[in-house]
Amino acid sequence: MTEVAPTQPASTDNLSLETGVVIVGGGPVGLGLAIELGQRGVHCILVERYPQPQPIPKGQNLTQRTLEHFHFWGAEQALRAARTIPPEYGIGGLTTYGHLLSPYAYDWLQRELVKPFYYCANERLPQYATEAVLRQRVAQLPTVQTFFGWDAQTVAQDAHGVSIDIAERHGGGRHSLKAAYAVGCDGSRSKVRTQAGITQTLSDHDRLMVLLVFRSQALHTLLERYPGKSFYSVLQPGLQGYWKFFGRVDLGNTWFFHAPVPAGTTADNFDFKAYVQEAVGAEFALELEHIGFWDLRFAIADSYQSGRLFVAGDAAHSHPPYGGYGVNAGLEDARNLGWKLAAVLQGWAGDALLASYSAERQPVFASTMRDFIAQSIETDKAFLETFDPVRDKPAFEQAWQERSQGAIGEVHAFEPHYEGSPVVFQEGSGSRISSSKGSHRFEARAGHHLAPVVLADGRNIYQALGDGFCLLAVDAQAGAAQMFQEAAKELGLPLTVIEEARGQEADRYQARWVLVRPDQFIAWVGHDADIGPEQAHALLAHALGGALERSL
């Protein structure tokens, strides 16, 4: 990697640099996209305004699916080594009523319950630690050039490519970057999204929120009654469904706290220590380290693409930090878009495949926002308006127990999929939609994530998938798999074929054929033994968006 540091002598000659993809924004999403492209041999340039990761502990809970990304990016072990809390604390949380020391509490967001359906275990660490790991991985890739400490100024495109002018934040350096494509991973106030003319749908919940970072060993002692928990949400009747939310940054010392505050609150006109103590339910010693504010709102781009410009992560969708959906969704954006950009730039797919990025990812996050984040606020509001332990204790306690069971169901129901994708082949008729609501099953389903199984040779299938497409053939007729290999060769599509006999663990997929994409989602599931060469060719071509446009 070639890194242009902010201390480099200023350049004023407007040097023009050309590349395949320019990535604006070097948080976790931009870094992940750079790794995805760089590992696939695509030269890219990453522009990030901050020389170093910012020490604000956001985006901490990383799901099993996200750790699969880190596995394929060659950064899983480094990420786990950077953990700031012992593994036995998991990424599970707790919901309480009234205050943290309340007698009413239940486990919440127990994502470990769906571990059997993923190859990797989940993880938890502050976003700045995650960014540090990703920066280290990027530094190992000669295909990625970085500009840390630089800002994108203008973004333009035409039929042939994009041009982006960047400037050194603390110096006189200027460059003009040219590329085939550009991706804005530059946050909720994205310049790329704005200058691309991509509109947003906004839903303002009209809440000013505070983010506090504080130190307190006393709070760790108070919360020893809840072993193995890393974050805690407090429900209070006056909050109308919004939360007071605590999270560990490390074990026993540093914490963060999100909560609604009155409009007009500043760092100087509010007693934040008392506010935190009230949410805990006890007075205890704490030392404030950071006071910041943010506006609680929902925003989603109406499309994730405009011509040769794309958006991902917070540039495409922003929301309250409830449930740890944001950073995980953004990293899935990077994975989805990365292999598709590489496919087009390397000549084995065309514009239709790129269009599938927005067609897949936009409705999935719209569902996440509607069916999980916003729904949780409305559900909590209705509960708090209906049940009160002072007014009717038995009714409250019964409803509270029911909420505990519902929290388990929510984890199982969050299963993003692309059933409505234009590049996923579904047998049969009927309309289908892409959504974040689903169910975790081992059965192979077109548009869904591939569950892991152990192959006959002892490997997990995730160890055998390869970098491109993978075709699992279970008890295939002689020569049938060869037809797919020949069709893939004709299309220029990289394809790994795994042949398994019946009676093995792969039978759990309940299919003879499973075509897996480079992002471990299933493009097609077949049940017939009789596959002809024309059908094999058509199925692979469909997974690439139809007709190829090799002129790109």
Secondary structure, DSSP 4 states (H G I P E B T S, - for coil): -EEE-TTSPP--S-EEEEEEEEEE--SHHHHHHHHHHHHTT--EEEEES-SS------S-EE-HHHHHHHHHTT-HHHHHHT-SS-GGGTT-EEEEESSTT-S-EEEE--GGGGGGGSSS--EE--HHHHHHHHHHHHTT-TTEEEEETEEEEEEEE-SS-EEEEEEETTS--EEEEEEEEEEE-S-TT-HHHHHHT--EEEEEEEEEEEEEEEE-HHHHHHGGGSTT--EEEEE-GGGTT--EEEEESSSSSEEEEEEEE-TT--SSSS-HHHHHHHHHTS----EEEEEEEEEEEEEEES-SEETTEEE-GGGTEE--S-TTHHHHHHHHHHHHHHHHHHHHHTTS--HHHHHHHHHHHHHHHHHHIIIIIIHHHHHHHHHHHH--TTT-HHHHHHHHHHHHHHHHHHHHHEEEE-TT-TTS---SSS----EEE----SS--TTSBPPP-B-TTS-BGGGT--SSEEEEEESPPTTHHHHHHHHHHHHT--EEEEEE-TTSGGGGG--SEEEE-TTSBEEEEE--S---HHHHHHHHHHHTTSS--TT-
